[in-house]
Amino acid sequence: MTTEVVTAKYRFLVLLYQLGGEASWSEIFSHWRNSEISRYADELKLQDLVVDRWEKNKRIFKITEKGITLVKKILEIEMMVAQ
């Protein structure tokens, strides 16, 4: 797995957190035009960082408590690096 994939996968997680912890595929795509959104979500689901459900024809993603903890650590590190 390359660094870009890891970075993008966690970017998806941070964006989901910033969108209030729950968002549809199309909402995420409107903020981040990346064709790999579903793949990243599936990988994060395997790590219990995200869950998903279907509402009619929309895939809705929700960040888990474990995911929130990780995002807070990522954001904390980004703030430390930015200083």
N, C-alpha and C positions, 0 to 999 in steps of 0.2 A: 504494500500500500504506500503510495507516495505522500509526501507532505501536503501537497495541494488537496488531495482527497480528504485527508484528516482535517485540514483547516476548513474546507468547505462543509464537511459533515457537521462540524461543531459550529460553523457559522449558521447553519440551519437551526441548530438548537438555540443559539443566542437570539436569532430573529424570532423564533417562536415564543421565547420568553418575553421579548420586547413587545410582541403583539398581544400580550396579556395571558400567555400560557396556553392559548387554544386558538387555532385558526384552520381554515380550509386550505386545501392545496392551492386554489386559485388566489386566495388572499396572500399566501406566502409568495407565489409566483409574481404577483403584482409588485411586490417589494424587491424581489430577487429573481431575475429571469435566468433560471438555471434548469436545464432539462433533466437533471439528476435528482431533483427533489425527492421523488418517490424512493429512489435507491438509498439516499441518505437516511430517510425516515425508516426504511426497513432495517438498515444497519443499527440505527439508534434504538429501534424496538427490541432488537436482539440483546441489547445492553440494558434494557429496562429503563431507558432514559425518556422514551416517548411511547404513548399508546395512540391508537387510532380507532375510528369507527366510521361507518358510512351513514349518512343522512340523505335519503333519496339517492341522488347520483353524486353527492359531494363527499370526498374523503376529508374527515376532520382529524387533525392531529392535536394531541394534548401532551404537555410536558409533565413528567412525573416528579415526585419529590426528589428522587435521586437526580433527575435531570436539572432541577432548580438548583440543587446544591452544587452541581458541576458548573453550571452557568455562572453562579455567583463567584466561584473560584476563578473561572476564566476572566470575568470582568474585573475582578480584584487584581489579577496579574497584569491585565492590559493597562489598568490605571497606574500600577507601579512602574511599568515599562515606560509609560507616557510621561512620567514626571522627570 
